[in-house]
Amino acid sequence: MTQFTTDILNVEPTRILLVEDDPNDVELVQLALSNVNFVNQIDVVTDGEQALQYLLGAEGMPLRALPQLVLLDLKLPKISGIRVLQTLRNHPRTQRLVVVVMTSSQEDSDLNTCYDLGVNSYIVKPLNFQQFLEVSRSVGLYWMLLNKPPLFPS
């Protein structure tokens, strides 16, 4: 067996973690991905602290399998999305996890900081309902089906 594997205990290949505090955006992403057969489950957390507990574990709780994709908003309660990304990239368990920022921020500093921290993609959420659905569906399609994800430590 090789040093790295996509063992089912480490990565759940049909699961997405959506880190988003706006219930309308949560509903739109869920709607966009509800009729596709490449996503079995979308887990939702609404702040940065919950995201880190979900991905890195909470004290006294067993680790869960990682999702194949994390959709991360930047403007989150408790811990910002940038801080979440920084923590994930500095942790051996999640340093290779596919993280796509979906945010309303068009700030150059946010964009550059996210790429400096190793985000896989940075997407500004469209304001138009239909465009938001299409972007969400396209992101899911690309990162869940077309992209070859990194291998994780076993």
N, C-alpha and C positions, 0 to 999 in steps of 0.2 A: 504494500500500500504506500502511496506517495505521502509526503509530508502534508500536502494540502489536498482537501477534498470538498465537494459540495454535499457532504453527508447530510441527510435529512434532519439529523439532530442539530445541525448548525444553521441551515438556511431552509426556509419554507418557500419553494420556488413559485408559488401562486398567491403569495400574500404581500400586500402593500401596507405600510404604516403611513397614515396621513396625519401630519402634525399641523393642526389648523384650529384656530380659536373662533373663526367666523362660521356660525352654523349654516349660513347661506352657501359659503364656498364648500363646506363639507358636503352639503346636499348635492351641489352641482357636480363635484367630483364623483360621488357615489352614483349619481344618475348617469354620468358619462360612461362609467365603467360597469354599470349593472348588466348590460346586455352583451358583454364580451366573455368569451370562454377561456381567456388566459388569466383571469383573476378570480380566485375562489373566495378570497376574503380581503376586506379592507378594514383594518383596525384603525381607530381614531383616538388620538389623544389631543387635549386642548391647550396644553402649555408645555414649555420646555422641560420643566421638572419631570412631568409624566413621561415625556419622550425618553429622557435619559434613564428613568427607572425601567421603562419598557425594554429598552435596548441593552442596558448594562446590568439590569437587575436591581432589586431593592433588597436591603439587608434582611436576611432571614427568608427570602423567597428564592425558589429555584430559577435558574436562567431559562428563558423560553427560546425557541428557535428564532433566528433573525428573519425578517422579511426579505424578499428579494429586492425591494425598492422602498426608499423613504422619500415621501413628498413633504418637504419642510417649508413652512412659512417662516419669515424672519421676525415679524412683529408679534411676539408671543408674550403672554403673561409669565411671571416668575423668572424664567431664564430665556433670554433672547435666542432666536434661531441661529444667529452667528455663534453664540456661545455653545449651543448644542452641537453645531457642526465642528467647532474647534475641539470639543471634548471627544466627539466620535472619532475624529481623525487622529487624536493622540492616544486612543485606547487600542490595544492590540486586537481585541475582539471585533471592533467595528471600523478599523482604519481603512478597510477595503470595501465597506458597505456602499452600495450605490445610493447616493443622496442627490436628489434633484430639488433645488430651491424653486418654489412657486410662490411668488410674492407680488405685492402691489408696488414695492419699492423700485423706483427707476434711478436711484442714487448711484452715481459712479463708484462712490466709496463702498457701498454695500456689494455691488457687483465685483469689484476688484478684491475686496476682503474675502468673499466667498471663494473665488477662484484661487486666491493665495492659500486658502485653507484646504483646497482639494475637492471642492464640490464637483460633481460630475456634469451638472448642467444648471443654468440659471434662466428661469423663465418669468417674465413679467405677466401677471394675470390679465387677460383681456377684460375690459369692462362690459363688452357686449355678451349677452347670455349665450347665444349660439356659438360665438367664437370661443368662449370659455369652455363649453362642452367639447368642441372640436380639439382644442389644445389639450385638454385633459385626456381625451381618448387617444390622441396621437402620442402623448407622453407615455401613457400606459402601454400602447402597442410597441413603441420603440424599445423601452427599457425592459419590458417583460418578455417580449418575443424575439426581437431582432438583435438586441445587444447580447453579447456573450459576457456574463458577469464574471468578476474575479473569483478565484478560488479562496476558500477560507481555511484557517487552521482547523485541523480535526481535533 
